Amino acid sequence: MPASRVMVGQAGQSAKARMPMTRHLRRQTNPVIQDPHRILRCRTVPNVLWSQHHNSAYRSTDGGAVWEEIHPAVSSFGFAVAAHPRETDTAWYVPAVSDEVRVPVSGKFVVTRTRDGGRTRDTLDKGLPEGPVYDLVCQYALDVDETGNRLALGSTTGSLWTSENGGENRHLATRTFPPVACARWAETFPAISSGQ
């Protein structure tokens, strides 16, 4: 991304002309309103951007100058997106019904993954609860680590899942948290003994 550009988006609010994507991703009901729920870039190739927008999912390969709509397998609505740190064609999304109905589609909680830049998506549900469920994943509650293998997924019902294999299956870490607004992988540091 050129150093002279700043990408700004405010989830749940109008971003209007502050966002370079305004002319490319017009909200269908009002062309001047934008609502990108999340925008991320590939860590090693920063010109590749992924967005879960209010209207659909999008990808840009030129630093946000032009956005291509990704046609989802389950639903175009959702809040969270995670971008693989090295594989520019890989990202994960968590679909929901709509702004008015913030629950999984048909009550089935899934994660979708694309490995080909959004042309197709895999629907991943191993280790996730069977329906009907009401888990919703907020903008910052889906994360992939620096290897691209480990995913963390937290929901508004207080559950947290992790995956060690790119989302193929998940392990329930807990279901007793309050609503999860953010999930992040953190660096681990060597333990310091109390005598030092």
N, C-alpha and C positions, 0 to 999 in steps of 0.2 A: 504494500500500500504506500503511495507516495507520502513523504513526510509532511507535505502541505495540506493533507486532507485529514479530517477528523470525522469519524462515523459516530453519529449520536442517534440514539433511539430511546424513547421512554415508554416502557410497557404500560399499557392501560391509559396512555395519554396521547394526544396529537403531537406528532413530531414535526409535521408540516415541512417547510423548506429547509430545516436544519439538517435533513438527511439527504445524502446524495441519491438514495434510491427512490425518492419521491416520484420522479417522472416514470419510473419503471414498474413500481408496485403500487398502483393506485387502488385504494380501498373502493370497493364496488359501489357503496352507497354514497360516498363523498370523496371525490378525487384528490382533495387536498389533505385528507386525514390519513396518517400512517399509524400502524400499531404493530411494530415488530416485537414479538414477545421475547425473542432472543436472537442475537447475531454472534456467531463465533467464527474464528478463522483457523485454518490448519497451522499448527505451530511452526512447521518447517517450511511451508510454502504459503506465506502470509497473504498472497493475492487470492487464495481460494477461501471463500466465505460461505457459510451456511446460515440460513435464517429460518426460524419458525415464526411466521407472520400471522397476523389475525386471520387473513384470508386463505393462506396456504403455506407451503414450505418452498423455499427458494435456495438457489446456489449461484454464486458468482465466481468466475475464474479470473477476473480482471480487477480485483480490489474493490468491487462494489459499483463499478461504472455501469454494468449491465447485469441484470438478474434473470435467471431462467427458472421458471416454475417447475417444481418437482411434483409429479402426480402421485399422490399417496396410494398405498395399498388398502388402507383402512379408512382414514379420514384426513382431510386437509387441515383440520383444526387441532390445535394442541398448544402447549406452552414451551416444552423443553426440547433442546437439541444438543447433541454432543458431537464434536468433530474429531476424527482420528488425528493424532498429532503428526503422522507421516504419510499415511495413505490418503491422498487428496480426494479420492472418489468415495471414501467411507465416512458415513455419519449415522447417528441414531436419533430417532424421534419417538415421542410417546403420544399417540393420538387420543383425542377425546371427541365427544359428539359435536358440541358447539359452544359458543359463548353463553347461550341461554341454558344449556344442559351440560354442565361441567362434570361429566362422568365418562367412563370408558364406553366405546361404541358397543352396543348390544350387551353391556354389562361384562364384557371380557377384557381384562387388563393385559395389554401387550406392549412390546417395544418393537418398532420397525427399524430395520437397518438397510441401508443401501451400500453397495460395494462398487457401483458402476456410475457414480455421479448423479444418481437419482433416477436413472432410467427404469430400474426395478427396485423393489424392496422385499426383504425377507420379513416375515412376521414371527417374532420370537416370544414364546410364552412359557418355556420350561422353567419351573421354579416359581412362577407367579401364581397368585391365587386363581382358582377357577371361579367362574361367574355364578351368580351375579355379584359384582363388586362395585365399589364406589370410589376407588382410589383415583386421585388426580395428582399429576406431577407438575409442580410449579416450575417456573423458568430456570431456576438455579439448582434444582434438585436432581439433575442428571449430570453425571461427570464421568469422564474417561481419564485414566492416568497417562503418564508420559510414555508408557510402552504401547498403549492402544489396546491392551488386553483386559485390563481391569475396569469394570464399570461399577458405579454406585448409583442407586436409584432410591429416592425417598418420596413418600406420598403424603397427601394431606390427611390420611387416616392414621399416621404415625408409624408406618412400616418403613423399614430400610432393607434393601436387598443389595447384594454384591455379586459380581460375576468375575471369574478369573479367566474367561475364555471369549472375550469380545461380545458377551451377551448371549451366547448360545444357550446357557442355562444360568440360573441364579440361585443364591443361597439367602434365605431369610435371616438377616442378622437380628432384627427385633421387630416387634409390632406394638411396642409400648411407648414409643416417643409421642410427644405432642405433634401436631402437624409439622411436617418437615418442609421448610422453606428453602434450604440449601444443603447440598451434599457435595463434599470435595475430598479428593485424595490429598493427603498431606505427606510431606517428606518425613521420613523417620530419622531420628538422630540417635547416636549411640547413648546408652544410658550413662548417666553420671552418678557415681556413687556418692552417698551423703558425706563421705570422708574427704572429698576433694574440695 
